[in-house]
Amino acid sequence: MTLKNVAVLMSTYNGEKYLKEQLDSLFTQKGAVVSVFVRDDGSTDNTLSILKDYEKDGKLTILESTQNLGVGNSFMELVYRVPLCYDYYAFCDQDDVWLEDKVKRAISLLSNYDKAALYCSNQVVVDSNLTVDRLRYKSSPNTSYLQILTSNQLTGCTMLWNRSLQQLLADSKRRPNTSLLQTRIHDVWVAMVASVIGEIVYDDEARILYRQHGNNVVGVKNGSLMKNYLKKIKNVAVRNGRSKLATGILDNYPEFLSRDTKENLAKFSNSKKGFKEKLILFNSPELFQFSSETRVGILLKILFNLI
């Protein structure tokens, strides 16, 4: 049986501490031929030196980069630049560890899909020393576009997708603007696209050690409720990307959307136009059924263009 070819896409930034351990776990993957592509996003530590050592050994390809784009744009730059000749594509963070059958299992669950399809999975949460804490999710997250739009639970480091989805994601005429990817990063965009044009397959089993070490770009919520709440408040003016995300999907994938989906996304997209549009969105509570926010919180965000 011919093994499938998989392009693994990794964006790095000051990741010297855990990088080798993650890279080595990629090269021990079974049941597939793995090619690793890395874009460094302006590291000032020894990350790039480590990558160059692996590249000299023929183990990975470094994609040239000259500026810091931020995590969302850096990962999507990889999506745009990697050759469209692989059977599958996968995101990879710099600080996790993949179990040896991670890719094999993902492929087995996507193999029957010809149309655009995305695999996501649970994660084993571990500390900086890989001591196991718990499974991240006790039950399967909802994979609907409204869940992803309002409160995404699908994690980029678990994602693997087929060539049909890759063709659409890499299409130069369907790319989101860079400001969107600063507020709703790469994994939210990919999940959203997959949810409205194809299929999302969620795996309750975990094949990745999801390392939490205090410097994660995105991670599980630890600490007090007050600490997490204050962090949310601090970032609210920056991370208000729901309307941008809705607009991005409407602009780039209109022919794939049902009438209801278009109408729902338009309510988010138009919410900054005027009071009437704000009222329309607020009076559609079903659109926020997957959000943990209170009605008052939602109202304030809508009124102050933070939705």
PyMOL commands that set and color helices and strands:
alter all, ss='L'
color gray80, all
select helices_A, chain A and resi 19-26+47-56+71-81+102-110+145-151+156-158+163-170+178-183+186-197+225-235+242-252+254-256+259-269+275-282+285-288+295-303
alter helices_A, ss='H'
color red, helices_A
select strands_A, chain A and resi 4-12+32-40+60-62+88-92+97-98+117-126+132-135+160-162+199-211
alter strands_A, ss='S'
color yellow, strands_A
deselect
rebuild
show_as cartoon
